[in-house]
Amino acid sequence: MNQHLTARQLTDIANEFGTPVYVYHAEKIAEQYQKLKSAFRESDTVFFYACKALTNVNILKYLRSLGACLDCSSINEVKIGLLAGFSPQKILYTSNGIAFDEIEEARNAGVHINIDSLSNLEKFGKKYGHGYPVGIRLRPNILAGGNLKISTGHDKSKFGIPVEQLDKVLTLVEKYDLFIRDLHIHTGSDIKDVDIFVKGIEVLFDIIPHFKELEFIDLGGGFKVPYKSGDAETDIPLLAKKVKEAFANHPNPNGRPLQIWFEPGKFLVSECGYFITQVNVMKETPGLTFAGVNSGFNHLIRPMFYDAYHQIENISNLNGAENIYTVVGNICETDTFASGRKIREIREGDFLVFYNAGAYGFEMSSNFNSRLKPAEVMVKDGKASLIRRREVFDDLLRNQVMSDQ
Ligand SMILES: *Cc1c(COP(=O)(O)O)cnc(C)c1O
C-alpha cells in the first residue's frame, strides 16, 4: 500500500481551486499512522502528532479520528487542538523557552506539560508543588538529525535541561515535592538511524531510577521520510523491536511499567502533501533555463532554509522530453526551489507539483513581498474539499493601523 494522488486528481484540484495550493491526502496520513501503530503493537506506546508540522484544524480532527494524541509547541496549538476535539489528557505541551504564564494557561487547560528549563521548573514547583504532574525535557547531548538547524539534542543546543544538570533537577524535585510523570528527549528531525533513539534511551535508563513516580518515557519525534527515490525512511519495525528490547532489558526499578510516547510530525504528514504551482515565465539564459513559478520561499521555505530537496514533477506534460531546469520563485530575493533538476519539458502555464509538502510547508509560509498565502485542500475518500481559503488583499491590511498623515 502506498497511497498517493494522481496527476489527473492534482490537475483537477489546481483547476478547481486555483494555484498555488497545498493539497493533503488523508488516506496517506492514515497509512503512516497505521505503520507506527502496527510496528509498536506489542509495546504500550502512544503517538502524539507534533502538530507544528501542519496545524490546519481539519488535519488535527482527522488525526484525532485515527486515534492519535497531539504534541504542541505553543499555547495556541494547544487551543487549536482543543478546538479540534482532543481531550486535554490527549494533548501534550512540550514547551521551550516560554513565559511562565503560558505554562499556567496549559495547566489550567489540564494538558500534559513538559518543562525544559530549571527556571520554569522552579516556578512550577513554587506554584503547584506535587499538585500537578509534569514532565521534564532533558538534553541528552547526542548529535542527530539531517543537519545542524534541525538537530536539537546536542551539547550546544538550547533545547532541554542538559543531563549533566540532573543534580539541580533533583534538588528542585525534592525542594518542591514535584510530581515528575515523564522524562522527554527529542534529538532532532530527519533521523534515519534507529540507534540514535536507542542511544537516547540508554541515557535515560541511568536517570529513570531517580524519579519514583514516572509513568511515561517520551522519546520525541524526528523519524525520517523519503524525499526522493532511493531515500530511506526510518525503519519503524526495527525501531519498535529495539525499543522493546531496551525496555525489556531495563525494567523500571520502581516496578511500574513505563508507557512509551513518541511525537512524530514529519513522518505523519510530509508525504500526504502536494504543493501545486503554475509556471509564470520561462527564461532561457546562456547558462541556465529558469522556470519561474507563481510562488516563492514565502510559501515553501524548506529549500532555501534547510537546503531541502523536494521532488518536482510537471503534471501538465507527463510524456514530455526531460530537460534540465532551475526552478525559481517570483519574489524579490533569491528563492531557488531546485537547481539542475531533470524535469519533463516545462512550458508557461504548466502545473509543477512539489512533493513532500505536507510538513513545514504551509506552516512556515509568510506574507513576504505582500503576497497572499495559498489555499489548503484536503482529499478524503476521493473527494477534495477546501480547508483554508486563499488569502485576499484585505488580509494583508487587516492588522495594520492606518494613520491619517
Ligand atoms: C518539532 C518537534 C517534533 C517533531 O519533529 P519531526 O521531525 O517533525 O518528527 C517532535 N517533538 C518536539 C518537541 C518538536 O519540537
The ligand as a MOL file (V3000), in Angstrom:
LIG
                    3D

  0  0  0     0  0            999 V3000
M  V30 BEGIN CTAB
M  V30 COUNTS 15 15 0 0 0
M  V30 BEGIN ATOM
M  V30 1 C 9.3510 19.5060 16.0040 0
M  V30 2 C 9.1860 18.5530 17.1310 0
M  V30 3 C 8.7680 17.2530 16.8950 0
M  V30 4 C 8.5100 16.7020 15.5200 0
M  V30 5 O 9.6400 16.5940 14.7440 0
M  V30 6 P 9.5220 15.8530 13.3060 0
M  V30 7 O 10.8820 15.8950 12.7530 0
M  V30 8 O 8.5460 16.6470 12.5030 0
M  V30 9 O 9.0240 14.4740 13.5840 0
M  V30 10 C 8.5700 16.4310 17.9940 0
M  V30 11 N 8.7900 16.8620 19.2600 0
M  V30 12 C 9.1990 18.1150 19.5160 0
M  V30 13 C 9.4090 18.5300 20.9070 0
M  V30 14 C 9.4170 19.0010 18.4700 0
M  V30 15 O 9.8400 20.2420 18.7300 0
M  V30 END ATOM
M  V30 BEGIN BOND
M  V30 1 1 1 2
M  V30 2 1 2 3
M  V30 3 2 2 14
M  V30 4 1 3 4
M  V30 5 2 3 10
M  V30 6 1 4 5
M  V30 7 1 5 6
M  V30 8 2 6 7
M  V30 9 1 6 8
M  V30 10 1 6 9
M  V30 11 1 10 11
M  V30 12 2 11 12
M  V30 13 1 12 13
M  V30 14 1 12 14
M  V30 15 1 14 15
M  V30 END BOND
M  V30 END CTAB
M  END
